[in-house]
Amino acid sequence: MAVVLEAKVIGDSFVSYTGMQETVEIGYTFSKDFGGKSYAQEAVHGLIATLFDQYQIHRIVANLDARNTSSAALCERLGMRKEAHFIQDYWSKDEWTDSLFYAMLASEFDTMFR
């Protein structure tokens, strides 16, 4: 899904089923030109709320490159919990990199945002 601001695409997000019942993985990318203005937080929060409210998802996960500290901070601001830090498990940009794994249950979202 495109994230649009004043007719300009500033980012995107995606959802994919994990194969586990009522569990999805989310991902997102945003232009650095629009960083620090809470656009990513607003868009991803809306995506999470929609998944829990309209699709009765039980659990949402996000798997990210540990070098992406902005993305990790976003997950934490959204109330996602870091469940794992995998060491050199992903080949990216010509090197092995660590991955971080975040998750949130519908019940946790309800407690934080309702």
C-alpha positions as CSV (number, residue, x, y, z in Angstrom):
1,M,0.0,0.0,0.0
2,A,1.3,3.4,-0.9
3,V,1.5,6.2,1.7
4,V,0.6,9.4,0.0
5,L,1.0,13.0,1.2
6,E,-0.3,15.8,-1.0
7,A,-0.4,13.5,-4.1
8,K,3.2,12.4,-3.5
9,V,4.2,8.8,-2.5
10,I,6.3,9.2,0.7
11,G,6.4,5.5,1.7
12,D,4.8,2.1,1.4
13,S,3.7,-0.7,3.7
14,F,2.9,-4.3,3.2
15,V,1.2,-7.2,4.9
16,S,1.8,-10.9,4.4
17,Y,0.4,-14.0,6.1
18,T,3.0,-16.0,7.9
19,G,1.3,-19.4,7.6
20,M,0.4,-19.3,11.3
21,Q,-3.3,-18.8,11.9
22,E,-4.3,-15.1,12.4
23,T,-0.7,-14.0,12.3
24,V,0.7,-11.5,9.8
25,E,4.0,-9.8,9.1
26,I,4.1,-6.1,8.4
27,G,6.8,-4.1,6.6
28,Y,7.3,-0.6,5.6
29,T,9.7,1.9,3.9
30,F,9.6,5.6,4.0
31,S,11.5,8.4,2.2
32,K,14.2,9.9,4.4
33,D,13.0,13.3,3.2
34,F,9.9,13.0,5.3
35,G,11.6,11.5,8.4
36,G,11.0,12.9,11.9
37,K,7.5,14.2,11.1
38,S,5.5,11.1,12.5
39,Y,4.2,10.2,9.0
40,A,5.6,6.6,9.4
41,Q,4.2,6.3,12.9
42,E,0.7,7.4,11.8
43,A,0.6,5.2,8.8
44,V,1.9,2.0,10.5
45,H,-0.3,2.6,13.5
46,G,-3.3,2.9,11.1
47,L,-2.2,-0.3,9.4
48,I,-1.9,-2.2,12.8
49,A,-5.3,-0.9,14.0
50,T,-7.0,-2.0,10.7
51,L,-5.5,-5.4,10.9
52,F,-6.6,-5.9,14.5
53,D,-10.0,-4.3,14.1
54,Q,-11.2,-5.3,10.7
55,Y,-9.4,-8.6,10.1
56,Q,-9.4,-10.0,13.6
57,I,-5.7,-10.6,13.5
58,H,-4.3,-12.2,16.7
59,R,-0.6,-11.3,16.2
60,I,1.5,-8.9,14.1
61,V,5.2,-9.4,13.6
62,A,8.0,-7.3,12.0
63,N,11.4,-8.6,11.1
64,L,14.0,-5.9,10.4
65,D,17.6,-5.2,9.8
66,A,19.2,-4.4,13.2
67,R,21.2,-1.6,11.5
68,N,17.9,0.2,10.9
69,T,17.6,1.9,14.3
70,S,14.8,4.2,13.1
71,S,12.6,1.2,12.2
72,A,13.4,-0.4,15.6
73,A,12.5,2.8,17.4
74,L,9.2,3.0,15.4
75,C,8.3,-0.5,16.4
76,E,8.9,0.4,20.0
77,R,6.9,3.6,19.8
78,L,4.0,1.6,18.4
79,G,4.1,-0.7,21.5
80,M,5.6,-3.7,19.7
81,R,7.9,-5.8,21.9
82,K,11.4,-7.0,20.8
83,E,11.2,-10.7,20.9
84,A,14.6,-11.7,19.4
85,H,17.9,-10.4,18.1
86,F,19.4,-12.8,15.6
87,I,23.1,-12.6,15.0
88,Q,24.4,-12.5,11.4
89,D,21.4,-14.3,10.1
90,Y,20.6,-12.3,7.0
91,W,22.8,-11.4,3.9
92,S,22.2,-7.8,3.0
93,K,24.2,-5.2,1.1
94,D,27.1,-7.5,0.7
95,E,27.5,-8.5,4.3
96,W,25.9,-10.6,7.0
97,T,23.7,-8.6,9.3
98,D,21.7,-9.1,12.4
99,S,17.9,-9.1,12.5
100,L,15.5,-7.9,15.1
101,F,12.1,-9.5,15.5
102,Y,9.2,-7.4,17.0
103,A,5.7,-8.5,17.7
104,M,2.4,-7.4,19.2
105,L,-0.8,-9.2,20.2
106,A,-4.3,-7.7,19.6
107,S,-4.8,-7.7,23.4
108,E,-1.7,-5.6,23.9
109,F,-2.8,-3.1,21.3
110,D,-6.2,-2.9,23.0
111,T,-4.6,-2.2,26.3
112,M,-2.3,0.5,24.9
113,F,-4.6,2.3,22.5
114,R,-8.2,1.9,23.6
